[in-house]
Amino acid sequence: MLHARSGRAIDNGHFPKDRFRYDVEADQYRCPAGQILDIRHRSVTRGHVSIQYSNPAACAGCAIKARCTAGRWRRINRWENEAILDRMAVRLAARPNILAVRRETVEHPFGSIKQWMNQGAFLMRGLEKVRAEFSLTALAYNLRRAITIIGVPRLIRAVQA
């Protein structure tokens, strides 16, 4: 699993989250000392389920607790669908240049639309109206690109065919 190397524990010199091994089938973590951290709490924040794993009893007598937490016990938080993020991180690590390709191909039209057409925000409200507005904007963008790439005479011939 690939996790960001930031957070309160790391800032305080404690073990990062990736030192705790997650067992998918048992839905639990194993700490660096080999103890099991089970689910203790679930919460929902802005529609995202966060699960907290801990084992206060194991932390109470742990020999390496000072390297793990300054509190009474260590808590590990995991999003309900964090496995999806882990799979994405593995794919990204295997192909680090993919974000550059995306930036050059997928994101280019949106930047051009915002700049060329002064389309920084939608004028309409409601999903159906926004979809219609974007469809017209995308059509205008595609026509403009076709004219730039192949020219008006070839575009007219292509439309007539």
C-alpha positions, 0 to 999 in steps of 0.5 A: 500500500502506498500512503502519503508520508504526512500526518500528526504521527509522522510529524511527531516522529512516530511510525507511519501508517504504512508500517501497519499491515492491513489484512483484507480478509480479517478487516484488521491491522497488524502493528509493528509490534505484531499486535492486532488492531480491530475496528473500534469506531465508524464515522461518516463525514461528507458521505465518506465512511471512515473506520478507526482501528485500535487496540488500547489493551495491547498498546498499554503494555507495548515495548515500542509504544513511544515510537508509535504514539504519544497518546494512550494508544495508537489509532489507524484511520481507513476509508471504507473504500481505501482499497480502491485508492491503493490499487490506483497508487500501484497502477500510478507507480507502475506508469508514472508518466500517465499523469503527463499524458492525461494532462496533455490529452484529457485536460487540454480541452477543458483549459482551452474551453475556459480560456477561448470561450470564457467558460469558467463557470456554467451559466445554467443551474440544474444537471439537465441544463448544465449537460445541455450547456456543456454539450453545446460548448463541447460542440463549439470546441470540437468545430473550432479544433476541426477547423484549426486542424483540417480547415474549412473546405475539408470540414465542409467536404467531410460533413457533406459525405 
